[in-house]
Amino acid sequence: MVHAMGPMGTEGLFRTACEVTLSLMRDQREPLMSVLKTFLHDPLVEWSKPKGPAKTQASETGEIDTHTHTHTR
């Protein structure tokens, strides 16, 4: 794995890129955490496949479309 990092190994561009990335993440902690907390607390995200009978995508789209039209009129 170290050979894939080039002739300088872990002390070359890889280390510099890691240091810059870590520095940016530390400087921009609040915006980064706000994005990551959304993934943690968003109840609408389905991380696994549904266990019941699966709906077709067309019927789901139709339900969403109907729901949207009733609220926008």
N, C-alpha and C positions, 0 to 999 in steps of 0.2 A: 504494500500500500504506500509506503514511504517513497518508493521509486517512482510512483505515478505523480508525485508532487514536484518532480523536476530535479535538477542537479543540486539544488540547495536543500532538498528534503523538507523537513518541518520548519526550517528557519528562513525560508524564502518567501515567495509570494503568498503561499498558503497562510503563513503566520501573520503577515501584514494584513491580508484580507480579513482574517479572524479578528484581529485587534481593531480594525476600522469598524467592522460590523458590530462588535460588542460595544464600542464607544458610541456609535450611533444609537444603538438600542438603549443604552443608559441615558443618553441625552434626550431621547424621545420616548421616555418610559410611559408617560400618561397617555399619549395618543395610541401607542401600541397596546397598552393594557385595556383601553376602552374598546378597541376592536376585538381583542381576545376574550374579554368578558362577555361580549355579545354572543360569541359561540358557546360559551359556558352556560349562559342563562336563557338562551332563546328557546322557548318551549315549542316553537313551530318547526324546528329542525328535526328531521327524522334520521337518526343515525343507523337504524337497522331497517330491514325489510318488514312490511306489515305481516302479522301472523294470520290474519283472517283472509277471507276471499279477497283477492286483489281486484280493484276497479281498473277499468281501462283508462288510458290517459285521456281519450276523447270525452268520456263521461265526466271525469274530474274537471277538465277544461270547461265543459258546458256548465257545470255547477258553479265554478268560479265566475264565469262570464255572466251568468244569470244573477248571481249575488252582487257583482259589480254594477250591473245595470240598474238594479233596484235601489242602490245607494247613490247613484250619480244623477238620477232623474229628479 
